[in-house]
Amino acid sequence: MSALDPETLHPVPGQPSMAYLKPLIAGHAKIEAGEFTYIHSFDDPARFPEQVKYAFDFIEDKLVIGKFCSIAHGASFVLNGGNHFADRLSSYPFPVFGEWGEQDPGAWPNKGGIEIGHDVWIGWDATILPGVKIGHGAIIAAKAVVTSDVAPYTIVGGNPARPIKARLPEDSATRLLELAWWDWPVEHIRAASDALMKADIAALEQYAP
Ligand SMILES: CC(C)(COP(=O)(O)OP(=O)(O)OC[C@H]1O[C@@H](n2cnc3c(N)ncnc32)[C@H](O)[C@@H]1OP(=O)(O)O)[C@@H](O)C(=O)NCCC(=O)NCCS
């Protein structure tokens, strides 16, 4: 068991509430997670799939999460299985009840999957709605309801979530996107971790492979 091994399920000794997501959801049809993304849960992290709502096999959508993301307790991700038509005479889903009528579920509104970049922090009880794309380095505030795309290195909050502020100066964010440190070999990231915990981008650049 090593925190440097992305297949370790519980990377913090004595803390079963923390789990790397990739090994936890291995083989799940609707969820993909990159290496070292972790979740924290006050319940049982193994129940993470329950936080991905309306995930039905007959609908083509997925939750795809990048590497090195931090996902707080209660964050939830809403896929397309719960969509009703909003532009029809009624939003009532008559075909769901069979005898009322027939309609191919694949023809129902599908805004696409949820895509979350690398190094994204998703706060407590945040909700991400279908089709949303969250850029690398973004932060989703506690209790946010994210209804539209989030630009890289932007902090959003509220319901509906709106930009609160930029996380970093624009030149730092641009350089980080170029450096893409999350794709470096693990030993480089390990060496760079102190620099990543500071705000000096020149210090980080020294560790680029
Ligand atoms: C988003 C967050 C990171 C911002 O922290 P910060 O950079 O210290 O920002 P501040 O506290 O200075 O707040 C900046 C502004 O955002 C607003 N804001 C902060 N958190 C917010 C939230 N959850 N929802 C809506 N607005 C929020 C503040 O009211 C403030 O607004 P103002 O400028 O109009 O006064 C933080 O508030 C947050 O939500 N963290 C998540 C904590 C969490 O869920 N942890 C779980 C364990 S991983």
The ligand as an ORCA input file, in Angstrom:
! r2SCAN-3c Opt
* xyz 0 1
  C     -15.055     28.460     -2.796
  C     -14.067     28.586     -1.677
  C     -12.853     27.693     -1.957
  C     -13.637     30.059     -1.640
  O     -12.738     30.244     -0.603
  P     -11.872     31.611     -0.551
  O     -10.970     31.678     -1.745
  O     -11.230     31.658      0.798
  O     -12.942     32.730     -0.783
  P     -13.675     33.712      0.253
  O     -14.106     32.991      1.488
  O     -12.798     34.906      0.399
  O     -14.976     34.092     -0.551
  C     -14.927     34.835     -1.737
  C     -16.347     35.155     -2.153
  O     -17.001     33.922     -2.498
  C     -18.180     33.744     -1.727
  N     -18.293     32.315     -1.413
  C     -17.428     31.576     -0.708
  N     -17.853     30.314     -0.614
  C     -19.035     30.250     -1.269
  C     -19.965     29.214     -1.477
  N     -19.764     27.967     -1.019
  N     -21.046     29.492     -2.210
  C     -21.268     30.754     -2.680
  N     -20.417     31.777     -2.508
  C     -19.311     31.520     -1.793
  C     -17.960     34.578     -0.488
  O     -19.183     34.940      0.108
  C     -17.198     35.758     -1.047
  O     -18.114     36.625     -1.684
  P     -17.917     38.248     -1.620
  O     -16.613     38.495     -2.345
  O     -19.107     38.770     -2.334
  O     -17.837     38.587     -0.172
  C     -14.675     28.151     -0.317
  O     -15.578     29.105      0.180
  C     -15.389     26.799     -0.387
  O     -16.566     26.672     -0.718
  N     -14.614     25.746     -0.075
  C     -15.088     24.395     -0.103
  C     -14.911     23.781      1.295
  C     -15.313     22.350      1.275
  O     -16.359     21.999      0.783
  N     -14.439     21.489      1.765
  C     -14.718     20.070      1.773
  C     -13.495     19.270      2.116
  S     -12.531     18.871      0.695
*
